[in-house]
Each structure stands twice: as structure tokens, then as C-alpha cells.
């Protein structure tokens, strides 16, 4: 599962550039990919160290919220916990998300 997420993020990362400049990206798509991986809002700082002022924070955050809608689905949280991933406290219903993640994690440690 983790490998699949990394592969998807890599593929999405390759699709969000529309020029030869690696910092000319569709920042909403970058944010969506980051959200689907459960990154916090501090992830934008990583992009800023790479691209400086070319990062459109507002678009990135809009995309991240779309990605988090996918990431925070109950079935995904359970499976992410089951595969040993880390939960970063990014879901709106954090208590429920932590519970689902822990249930999956319990299944992971029982393997």
C-alpha cells in the first residue's frame, strides 16, 4: 500500500509541471498529491525551499484539501494503519481518524 502511494505521488509529481522549469507547476495538483499522502500544511515549506515565491500557497492548500478528503476516508485510514504508515493528525474528525488508524495498526502488529 505504501509503495503504491509513493508510486502514485511520483507519477502525479511528474504530471504537474507544464514547462521546463521544475517550479512551474500546477500547485493545486501538487497539493492534492500531498493531501493524498496525508501531509500537513508544513509540507508547503518543503516546496518553498525548492521553488521560493513560485509556490502558490492558496492553490496548493485548495488541492491539499481535496487530497485530504480522499486520505481521510475510513477505509483508507484503516488500511494505512494496517500497512504501518504514519498518521499526522490531518483529518477533520481527528478522534475517529486516530481510532480507525489504530485499529488498522493493531491488525498490522498482529501479522
Backbone torsions as a table, in degrees:
resi	resn	phi	psi	omega
1	UNK	NA	-47.4	-179.8
2	UNK	-61.4	-42.7	179.7
3	UNK	-62.4	-39.8	178.7
4	UNK	-62.7	-43.0	178.7
5	UNK	-64.3	-41.5	179.0
6	UNK	-64.8	-42.4	178.6
7	UNK	-62.4	-44.5	179.1
8	UNK	-62.7	-42.6	179.2
9	UNK	-63.4	-39.5	178.7
10	UNK	-64.4	-42.9	178.9
11	UNK	-66.2	-42.3	177.6
12	UNK	-64.2	-39.1	178.5
13	UNK	-61.0	-35.4	178.5
14	UNK	-74.3	-20.3	-176.5
15	UNK	-93.4	-11.6	-172.9
16	UNK	-91.3	1.9	177.1
17	UNK	-99.5	134.4	-179.4
18	UNK	-119.6	22.1	175.8
19	UNK	-156.6	-178.6	178.3
20	UNK	-75.8	-18.1	178.7
21	UNK	-77.5	117.4	-178.1
22	UNK	-63.7	-12.0	179.4
23	UNK	-98.6	-3.2	174.3
24	UNK	-87.9	87.4	-174.7
25	UNK	-122.1	163.3	169.9
26	UNK	-86.6	94.2	-168.4
27	UNK	-64.2	-24.5	175.8
28	UNK	-68.0	-34.5	178.0
29	UNK	-73.1	-36.1	175.5
30	UNK	-62.9	-45.2	178.7
31	UNK	-62.1	-39.8	178.8
32	UNK	-63.0	-43.4	178.3
33	UNK	-62.5	-41.7	178.2
34	UNK	-64.3	-40.3	178.3
35	UNK	-63.6	-39.8	179.6
36	UNK	-66.4	-18.7	175.8
37	UNK	-96.5	2.0	175.8
38	UNK	77.5	24.8	179.7
39	UNK	-74.3	148.6	176.2
40	UNK	-81.0	175.5	179.5
41	UNK	-65.5	-16.6	177.0
42	UNK	-69.0	-13.9	179.4
43	UNK	-60.9	-29.2	179.6
44	UNK	-61.8	-28.8	177.9
45	UNK	-63.0	-36.0	175.8
46	UNK	-59.8	-47.2	-179.9
47	UNK	-64.1	-36.1	179.6
48	UNK	-67.8	-32.7	176.7
49	UNK	-68.3	-27.5	179.0
50	UNK	-84.5	-37.9	-168.7
51	UNK	-125.6	-3.3	177.1
52	UNK	60.2	-131.9	-173.6
53	UNK	-75.9	-4.6	178.3
54	UNK	-72.3	-14.4	179.1
55	UNK	-74.9	123.6	174.8
56	UNK	-92.6	96.6	-174.9
57	UNK	-60.3	-39.6	-178.2
58	UNK	-64.1	-45.6	177.9
59	UNK	-65.3	-41.4	179.5
60	UNK	-58.7	-45.8	-178.3
61	UNK	-65.9	-38.2	176.1
62	UNK	-59.4	-45.5	178.6
63	UNK	-65.5	-41.2	179.8
64	UNK	-60.3	-39.6	178.8
65	UNK	-63.2	-39.0	175.2
66	UNK	-63.7	-42.7	179.0
67	UNK	-64.4	-38.7	179.0
68	UNK	-66.7	-31.1	176.6
69	UNK	-59.5	-36.9	176.5
70	UNK	-74.5	-46.8	-176.4
71	UNK	-60.7	-37.7	-173.0
72	UNK	-85.5	7.7	175.1
73	UNK	-64.4	139.5	-177.4
74	UNK	-53.2	-43.9	-177.5
75	UNK	-65.9	-34.5	178.6
76	UNK	-70.2	-42.8	-179.7
77	UNK	-60.4	-43.2	179.2
78	UNK	-61.9	-48.0	-179.0
79	UNK	-66.7	-35.4	177.4
80	UNK	-64.5	-42.4	175.9
81	UNK	-64.8	-40.3	180.0
82	UNK	-63.7	-32.3	-179.8
83	UNK	-88.5	5.4	174.4
84	UNK	84.7	15.3	179.5
85	UNK	-73.3	171.8	-179.7
86	UNK	-103.0	134.0	174.5
87	UNK	-98.0	130.2	-174.2
88	UNK	-104.9	13.6	177.0
89	UNK	70.7	39.2	-173.0
90	UNK	-102.2	-7.1	-175.2
91	UNK	-85.9	145.6	-179.2
92	UNK	-57.4	-42.7	177.6
93	UNK	-97.2	75.1	-170.8
94	UNK	-60.3	-40.0	-177.7
95	UNK	-62.7	-45.8	179.1
96	UNK	-66.5	-40.8	-179.5
97	UNK	-61.6	-44.6	179.3
98	UNK	-62.8	-37.8	179.4
99	UNK	-64.3	-47.8	179.5
100	UNK	-62.9	-41.6	179.4
101	UNK	-63.3	-42.8	179.3
102	UNK	-64.8	-38.6	177.4
103	UNK	-62.4	-43.0	176.7
104	UNK	-65.2	-41.1	179.8
105	UNK	-61.7	-39.0	178.0
106	UNK	-60.3	-42.2	176.3
107	UNK	-63.7	-34.8	179.8
108	UNK	-67.4	-41.2	-178.4
109	UNK	-74.8	-19.3	178.3
110	UNK	-79.4	-11.7	-176.6
111	UNK	-71.8	NA	NA
